[in-house]
Amino acid sequence: LEIIVGRLARKFGVHAQIGKPKIAYRETFKGKGEGQGKHKKQTGGRGQYGDCWIRIAPLPRGSGLQFMDEIVGGVIPRQYIPAVERGIQEAAARGPVAGYPVVDFKVELYDGSYHDVDSNEMSFKMAGILAFRNVSPNCRPVLLEPILELEVWTPDEYQGAVMGDLSSRRGQILGTEKDGRLTKVRALVPEAELDRYATALHSLTHGRGTYRQKFHVYQEVPPDAAHKVVEVRKKELLAALSAACQRVDRSAPAGEGRVMSDTTAPPASPAAPTPSPAPPTPVATKVAVVEGFLTPESVKYDTAQDVYFVSNVNGGPLAKDNNGFISRVRPDGAIENLKFVEGAHNGVTLNAPKGLALRGDTLWVADIDVIRAFDAKTGAPRDSVSLASLGAVFLNDIAVAPTGALYITDTGIRFDDVGNVLHPGPDRIFRIGPDRQVTVAVRGDTLGRPNGITLDSVGKRFIVVQFGGRVEIAGNRLLVSSWADSTVSSYETGQEVKVITGVPSPADIGYDAKRKRVLVPIFTGNRVEIWQLP
């Protein structure tokens, strides 16, 4: 392969990128489950309403997806039932284990409800998607891998070495037979174990062995191997997210953002900078590195308790795996409690926590399509507000207005089956009022995949940074992190000064106002760096 790639470059000027082949993993179910998917949205005028109940059960290998309409009495009109099926098919393209397509299962649609005015096909499609997402994790999902039937021809003297190598690759030897002057070995081997097998066989048989392969069946992956596949998949998603951040348009200034007041009006124009620029800010000094986190995304300083909170995604940024957690860290860098709040423990649901915000003793966190609240002193869950019915895609950062309203950015990105970042949008900023009423404060492509958001209490406005950056207020200046060039910049009177450089994948930075320190979570480095400002 290397020879061919080199020849392409020398002879034709074509520079090929090579990589390890992708394995076509699948997922399926070993158990049964049932539950509801309900999509309800009312924002004034005609709303959206779809409600369905489904049962999921496993089927034999090769059966595919079977959808059964068991509706009686017209609880769901006939014209909406195909929309439910399409929603389930779309949701099944990303399974609950590692985001691979789900196969060989049966879905029974047996109950639901509709609204004479607000129901439509799109609402029932969303209901089908939500139903599958709600029920599938409870059906004992497992990972499947392709098994290949292998025929290997080898001289007799190398037969033992070839068979031993196949066994070490989780292969099942089916038998051997003479084929002329060679011995043919038949085996079933997982495709994932056959990477660079041609090279290995050439080495084992001194260039005299050959083989051919064909697909045989999908088979459940053993637990230890499945765990490795899931971990690799998580890293692929994180790498894809990091790569997407590196592709942020650099034509705009790194700190360019959007500003809005605590209303539902469109963004206001930023205040004009003071004519006389301030002198350059001295570079910050790194004073501590705190390690031991798992994909740290956001750091928030609690002035009342004098502690730092760190959100840990611990997996894919859109994985609803309930294994996210929030850490408590002392200002001296000691981890007081690594899993102060932990998903699947003490009644907590926490999947992929990102942006953090504090109001009083309540800690708010953005979690994919839900905003969750916890007691900042005990970690006990207090409240949750789901934005799924409004179509939230990728809730990212949170800011709190003086009125107590929460503003949350929705970056609007997803991942395809191989981990590439997509941007279906829409770009939005949600508002959750003190009465827990949810509205869309701002939406539109001009938001540029909104990422970081913070409150400028002096200017009585919010500052929103586009995808690839996070923002924090530090006294009379703005601090903005940038994935694109691995920096944190300071903005005073319109002048940019890079105060921190060489910090790869800086996520949602925090600021310790008491000590004038910048708290930088290194998203792909599993650490938090503490930098002292002069």
C-alpha positions in Angstrom: 0.0 0.0 0.0 2.8 2.4 0.9 4.5 1.7 -2.4 1.3 2.5 -4.4 0.7 5.7 -2.4 4.2 6.8 -3.1 3.8 6.0 -6.8 0.6 8.1 -7.0 2.4 11.0 -5.4 5.5 10.8 -7.6 3.9 10.0 -10.9 0.6 11.8 -10.8 1.0 14.4 -8.0 -1.9 12.8 -6.1 -1.4 12.7 -2.4 -3.7 10.1 -0.9 -4.7 9.9 2.7 -4.7 6.4 4.1 -6.2 5.0 7.3 -7.5 2.0 9.1 -10.7 0.6 7.4 -13.9 1.3 9.2 -15.7 -1.8 10.6 -19.5 -1.9 9.9 -20.6 -2.5 13.4 -24.3 -2.9 14.2 -26.4 -3.0 17.3 -29.4 -5.0 18.3 -31.5 -5.9 21.3 -31.6 -9.0 23.6 -34.6 -7.9 25.7 -38.0 -6.3 25.4 -39.2 -2.9 26.4 -42.1 -0.5 25.9 -42.7 3.2 26.5 -43.9 6.5 25.2 -42.7 9.2 22.8 -44.5 12.5 23.1 -43.7 15.6 21.0 -45.6 18.7 22.2 -44.7 22.3 21.2 -46.8 25.4 21.7 -45.2 28.8 20.9 -48.3 30.8 19.8 -50.6 30.0 16.9 -50.7 26.5 15.6 -48.6 24.1 17.7 -47.2 20.6 17.3 -48.5 17.5 18.9 -47.7 13.8 18.5 -48.0 11.0 21.0 -47.2 7.3 20.6 -46.6 4.2 22.6 -44.4 1.4 21.3 -43.1 -2.0 22.2 -39.6 -3.2 21.1 -38.6 -6.9 20.9 -35.6 -8.7 19.4 -35.8 -10.7 16.2 -33.4 -13.4 14.7 -30.3 -12.3 12.8 -31.1 -11.0 9.3 -34.7 -10.1 10.0 -34.1 -6.3 9.8 -36.6 -3.9 11.2 -40.2 -5.0 11.4 -42.9 -2.3 12.1 -46.3 -3.5 13.2 -49.4 -1.3 13.4 -51.5 -2.4 16.3 -53.5 0.8 16.7 -57.2 0.2 17.3 -60.0 2.7 17.8 -58.4 5.5 15.8 -56.3 6.8 18.7 -53.7 7.7 16.0 -55.2 8.6 12.6 -54.1 6.3 9.8 -52.3 9.1 7.9 -49.8 9.6 10.8 -48.8 6.0 11.3 -46.2 6.0 8.5 -44.6 9.1 10.0 -44.1 7.2 13.3 -42.4 4.4 11.4 -40.1 6.9 9.6 -39.2 8.5 12.9 -38.3 5.1 14.4 -36.2 4.2 11.3 -34.4 7.5 11.6 -33.7 7.1 15.3 -32.5 3.5 14.8 -29.7 4.7 12.6 -27.9 5.7 15.8 -28.1 3.0 18.5 -27.8 3.5 22.2 -24.6 1.5 22.7 -22.1 3.3 20.4 -24.2 5.1 17.8 -24.2 2.4 15.2 -27.3 1.3 13.2 -29.7 -1.0 15.1 -30.9 -4.1 13.2 -33.1 -7.2 13.8 -35.9 -5.9 16.0 -39.6 -5.5 16.0 -41.6 -2.4 16.9 -45.3 -2.5 17.7 -47.2 0.7 17.7 -50.1 0.1 20.0 -51.3 3.3 21.5 -51.1 7.1 21.4 -53.1 10.3 21.1 -53.5 13.2 18.7 -54.8 16.8 18.6 -57.3 17.9 16.0 -55.5 21.1 15.1 -51.8 20.7 16.2 -51.1 17.1 15.0 -49.3 16.6 11.7 -46.8 14.1 10.1 -43.7 15.9 11.4 -45.0 15.9 15.0 -45.6 12.1 14.9 -42.3 11.5 13.2 -40.7 13.3 16.2 -42.8 11.3 18.6 -41.5 8.1 16.9 -37.9 9.3 17.3 -38.5 10.1 21.0 -40.2 6.8 21.7 -37.3 4.8 20.3 -34.7 6.9 22.2 -36.7 6.4 25.4 -37.3 2.7 25.1 -34.2 1.3 23.4 -31.8 1.7 26.3 -34.0 -0.6 28.4 -34.0 -3.4 25.9 -30.6 -4.8 26.7 -28.8 -3.4 23.6 -25.7 -5.1 22.5 -23.0 -4.5 19.8 -22.7 -6.7 16.7 -19.7 -7.2 14.6 -19.3 -8.8 11.1 -17.8 -12.3 11.1 -15.9 -13.3 7.9 -15.4 -16.8 6.6 -11.7 -17.2 5.8 -10.0 -19.7 3.6 -6.2 -19.8 4.0 -3.8 -21.8 1.8 -0.5 -22.6 3.4 2.4 -25.1 3.1 2.1 -27.9 5.6 5.1 -26.7 7.6 3.4 -23.4 8.4 -0.1 -24.8 9.2 0.3 -24.7 13.0 1.6 -21.1 12.9 -1.3 -20.0 10.7 -4.0 -21.8 12.9 -2.4 -20.4 16.1 -2.5 -16.9 14.6 -6.2 -17.2 13.6 -7.1 -18.4 17.1 -5.3 -15.4 18.6 -7.5 -13.2 16.5 -10.7 -14.6 18.2 -11.0 -17.0 15.2 -13.0 -20.3 15.2 -11.3 -23.0 13.2 -13.8 -24.9 11.1 -11.4 -27.5 9.6 -8.5 -28.3 7.4 -8.1 -30.2 4.1 -5.5 -30.9 1.5 -5.6 -28.9 -1.6 -2.9 -30.1 -3.9 0.5 -29.4 -2.3 -1.0 -27.0 0.1 -3.3 -27.2 3.2 -6.5 -25.2 3.2 -7.6 -23.9 6.6 -11.2 -22.7 7.0 -12.1 -20.4 9.9 -14.6 -17.8 11.1 -12.8 -14.6 12.2 -14.2 -11.2 13.3 -13.4 -8.6 10.6 -12.0 -6.2 13.3 -9.2 -8.8 13.9 -8.1 -9.0 10.3 -6.4 -5.6 10.0 -3.2 -6.0 8.0 -3.7 -9.8 7.9 -2.2 -10.1 4.4 1.1 -8.7 5.8 0.9 -11.1 8.8 0.2 -14.1 6.6 3.1 -13.2 4.3 5.4 -13.1 7.3 4.1 -16.4 8.8 4.5 -18.4 5.6 7.5 -16.6 4.1 5.4 -15.2 1.3 3.9 -18.6 0.3 0.5 -18.3 1.9 -2.7 -16.9 0.3 -6.2 -16.4 1.5 -9.7 -15.2 0.6 -12.6 -14.0 2.6 -16.3 -13.5 2.5 -19.0 -12.2 4.8 -20.6 -14.8 7.0 -22.8 -13.4 9.7 -23.2 -10.7 12.3 -22.4 -11.9 15.8 -22.5 -10.3 19.3 -19.2 -8.8 20.4 -17.8 -10.2 23.6 -18.1 -7.7 26.6 -14.3 -7.0 26.8 -14.0 -6.3 23.1 -17.3 -4.4 23.0 -15.9 -2.1 25.8 -12.9 -1.3 23.7 -15.0 -0.6 20.6 -17.2 1.8 22.6 -14.2 3.6 24.0 -12.7 4.0 20.5 -16.0 5.3 19.2 -16.1 7.9 21.9 -12.6 9.1 21.0 -13.6 9.3 17.3 -16.6 11.5 18.2 -14.4 13.7 20.4 -11.7 13.9 17.7 -14.4 14.8 15.1 -15.6 17.6 17.4 -12.1 18.9 17.9 -11.5 18.8 14.1 -14.7 20.7 13.5 -13.6 23.4 16.0 -10.3 23.7 14.1 -12.2 24.4 10.9 -13.9 27.5 12.4 -13.8 30.4 10.0 -10.8 32.5 10.9 -11.8 35.4 8.8 -13.7 37.0 11.7 -11.9 38.3 14.8 -11.5 35.6 17.4 -13.7 37.5 19.9 -16.5 38.5 17.6 -19.7 37.7 19.2 -23.4 38.6 19.5 -24.9 40.8 22.1 -28.4 40.8 23.5 -30.4 42.2 26.4 -32.6 40.1 28.8 -35.5 40.2 26.3 -36.7 38.2 23.4 -35.6 40.9 20.9 -32.9 40.4 18.3 -29.3 41.1 19.3 -28.3 44.7 19.8 -25.2 46.3 18.4 -22.1 46.2 20.7 -21.0 49.4 22.3 -18.4 51.4 20.4 -14.9 50.9 21.8 -13.2 53.8 23.6 -10.9 55.7 21.2 -7.7 55.4 23.3 -6.5 51.8 23.5 -5.3 50.4 26.8 -1.7 49.2 27.1 -1.0 45.5 26.2 -1.9 43.1 29.0 1.0 41.0 30.3 1.0 37.3 29.6 -0.6 35.1 32.2 1.5 32.5 34.2 0.5 28.9 34.6 0.4 28.1 38.4 -1.2 24.6 38.5 -2.4 21.7 36.4 -5.1 19.5 37.8 -5.4 16.0 36.2 -7.7 13.0 36.5 -10.8 14.4 34.7 -12.7 12.7 31.9 -13.3 15.1 29.0 -13.6 18.3 31.1 -15.9 20.8 29.3 -16.6 23.7 31.7 -15.2 25.2 34.9 -17.2 27.5 37.2 -16.0 29.4 40.2 -18.4 29.5 43.2 -17.5 32.6 45.2 -19.7 31.7 48.1 -18.0 28.3 48.7 -14.6 29.2 47.2 -14.6 26.1 45.1 -14.4 25.2 41.4 -17.0 23.0 39.6 -15.8 21.0 36.6 -18.2 19.3 34.2 -17.0 16.0 32.7 -18.6 14.7 29.5 -16.9 11.3 30.0 -17.8 10.0 26.5 -19.5 11.3 23.3 -20.8 14.9 23.5 -24.3 13.6 22.4 -24.2 10.2 24.1 -27.2 9.7 26.4 -25.2 7.2 28.5 -25.9 8.7 32.0 -22.2 8.5 33.0 -21.4 12.2 33.0 -20.3 13.8 36.3 -19.3 17.1 38.0 -16.2 17.6 40.1 -15.5 19.9 43.1 -11.9 21.3 43.1 -10.3 23.5 45.7 -8.4 26.6 44.5 -5.1 25.0 45.5 -5.7 22.4 42.8 -6.8 19.5 45.1 -9.8 17.5 43.9 -12.2 17.7 46.8 -14.7 15.3 45.2 -14.1 13.9 41.7 -17.7 12.8 41.3 -19.6 15.3 43.4 -22.6 14.9 41.0 -22.6 11.6 39.1 -25.0 10.2 36.6 -26.9 7.0 37.5 -26.1 7.6 41.2 -28.4 9.0 44.0 -31.3 9.6 41.6 -29.1 11.7 39.2 -29.5 11.7 35.4 -26.4 13.3 33.8 -25.3 12.3 30.3 -22.8 14.7 28.7 -22.7 17.9 30.9 -21.3 21.0 29.3 -21.8 24.6 30.3 -22.3 25.5 34.0 -24.0 28.5 35.6 -24.6 29.4 39.3 -27.5 31.4 40.8 -27.4 31.4 44.6 -26.8 27.8 45.8 -28.2 26.3 42.6 -25.8 24.9 40.0 -27.3 24.7 36.4 -25.8 22.5 33.7 -26.5 22.0 30.0 -26.9 18.4 29.2 -27.6 17.7 25.4 -31.3 18.7 25.3 -32.0 19.2 29.0 -31.1 21.9 31.5 -30.5 20.3 35.0 -30.2 22.0 38.4 -28.3 20.6 41.4 -27.7 21.8 45.0 -24.3 23.4 44.8 -23.6 22.4 48.5 -24.8 18.7 48.5 -25.0 17.8 44.8 -28.6 16.7 45.2 -30.8 17.1 42.0 -33.2 20.0 42.3 -34.9 20.6 38.9 -34.7 19.8 35.2 -36.2 21.6 32.2 -36.3 19.6 28.9 -35.9 21.4 25.6 -36.3 18.3 23.5 -39.8 19.2 22.5 -38.4 22.5 21.0 -36.0 20.5 19.0 -32.8 21.3 21.0 -29.8 19.7 19.3 -26.6 20.6 21.2 -27.1 22.7 24.3 -23.7 24.2 25.0 -23.3 27.1 27.5 -25.5 28.9 30.0 -25.7 32.4 31.4 -28.0 33.8 34.1 -29.7 37.2 33.8 -30.3 39.5 36.7 -34.0 38.5 36.5 -33.1 34.9 37.1 -33.8 33.9 33.6 -31.4 31.4 32.0 -30.0 31.8 28.5 -28.7 28.7 26.8 -26.9 28.4 23.4 -27.8 25.6 21.0 -24.8 25.1 18.7 -27.0 23.0 16.3 -24.4 20.3 15.5 -24.8 16.5 15.2 -22.6 13.6 14.2 -23.1 11.1 11.4 -22.6 7.4 11.6 -18.8 7.7 11.2 -18.3 10.6 13.6 -18.3 13.5 11.1 -19.7 16.8 12.5 -22.8 18.0 10.8 -24.5 21.3 11.2 -28.2 20.9 10.6 -29.1 23.8 12.8 -31.0 25.8 13.6 -28.8 28.1 15.6 -30.7 29.4 18.6 -30.5 30.8 22.1 -33.2 29.5 24.4 -34.6 31.5 27.3 -35.9 29.8 30.5 -37.8 32.3 32.5 -38.1 32.3 36.3 -41.5 30.7 35.8 -39.8 27.9 33.8 -41.4 29.0 30.6 -39.2 28.1 27.7 -38.9 30.4 24.6 -36.5 30.9 21.7 -34.9 34.3 22.5 -32.8 34.5 19.3 -32.4 32.3 16.2 -30.8 32.5 12.8 -27.7 31.7 10.8 -26.1 35.0 11.9 -25.4 33.5 15.3 -22.7 31.4 13.6 -23.3 28.2 15.7 -23.5 29.9 19.0 -21.1 28.5 21.6 -20.0 30.5 24.7 -22.3 33.0 26.4 -21.8 35.3 29.3 -23.5 38.3 31.0 -22.0 41.8 30.8 -23.8 43.2 33.9 -22.2 46.7 33.3 -23.4 46.9 29.7 -26.6 45.0 30.6 -26.2 42.7 27.7 -25.2 39.1 26.8 -22.1 38.4 24.8 -22.2 35.3 22.6 -19.2 33.8 20.9 -19.4 31.7 17.7 -18.5 28.0 17.5 -14.9 27.4 18.5 -14.7 29.9 21.3 -15.9 30.5 24.9 -16.2 33.8 26.8 -15.9 35.0 30.4 -16.0 38.4 32.1 -12.8 39.2 34.1 -13.3 42.6 35.7 -13.5 45.2 33.0 -12.3 42.9 30.2 -13.5 39.9 28.2 -11.6 36.6 28.1 -12.3 34.5 25.1 -10.9 31.0 24.5 -10.2 29.8 20.9 -10.0 26.2 19.7 -8.7 27.4 16.4 -5.4 28.6 17.7 -5.2 27.1 21.2 -5.3 30.5 23.0 -7.1 32.6 25.5 -7.4 36.3 24.5 -8.2 39.4 26.6 -10.3 42.2 25.2 -10.2 45.7 26.7 -11.5 48.7 24.9 -11.6 46.7 21.7 -8.0 45.6 21.8 -7.1 41.9 21.6 -4.1 40.6 23.6 -3.4 36.8 23.7 -2.8 36.2 27.4 -2.5 32.4 27.2 -1.1 30.4 24.3 -0.4 26.7 23.7 -3.5 25.3 25.4 -4.9 22.7 23.0 -8.7 22.3 22.9 -9.6 25.0 25.5 -13.2 24.5 26.4 -15.5 26.6 28.6 -13.1 28.7 30.7 -13.9 30.0 34.2 -12.6 32.9 36.1 -11.6 33.1 39.8 -12.2 36.8 40.6 -10.8 36.5 44.1 -7.4 35.4 42.8 -7.5 36.8 39.3 -7.0 33.3 37.8 -8.2 31.9 34.5 -9.4 28.3 34.7 -8.9 26.4 31.4 -10.4 22.9 30.9 -8.4 21.0 28.3 -11.2 19.1 26.6 -9.1 16.4 24.9 -6.3 16.4 27.6 -8.4 15.4 30.7 -7.0 18.2 32.8 -7.7 21.7 34.0 -4.9 24.3 33.8 -5.0 27.3 36.3 -3.4 30.5 35.0 -2.6 33.6 37.0 -3.3 37.0 35.5 -1.1 39.9 36.5 
